[in-house]
């Protein structure tokens, strides 16, 4: 588990608010040192907004299983090859997928294990009861 995630969980376990919601300056400074940088927060927001498309997520779900060409992806998600190519361009722009050429065919796959882990973690979270 990510150490910074452990720290935020520990903070959540111990309430820091006093009756009037005032905390010592040192705790405020500690919280501010853990605060996400505004530029990184903006980039992350843009990243997640591009993931907010059901068709892109359906394509990612297939690529989480195996490398596929545009034609196979299009057939599986019941979309035109043009529409799938458009979605793949978007996914490439945020570095979620990569491709390799083999002759006249282009095969797409998840960029790396981070993308697979992100996909898997969200899917598992939503399956929790």
Long-range contacts (C-beta under 8 A, 24 or more apart in sequence): 4-34, 7-34, 8-34, 46-94, 47-94, 50-90, 50-91, 50-93, 50-94, 51-94, 51-96, 53-87, 53-90, 55-79, 55-83, 55-87, 56-87, 56-90, 56-91, 59-84, 59-87, 59-88, 59-91, 60-91, 60-96, 60-97, 60-110, 60-115, 60-119, 61-119, 61-123, 63-97, 63-108, 63-109, 63-110, 64-110, 64-116, 64-119, 64-120, 66-109, 67-100, 67-107, 67-108, 67-109, 68-107, 68-108, 69-105, 69-106, 69-107, 69-108, 70-106, 70-108, 73-108
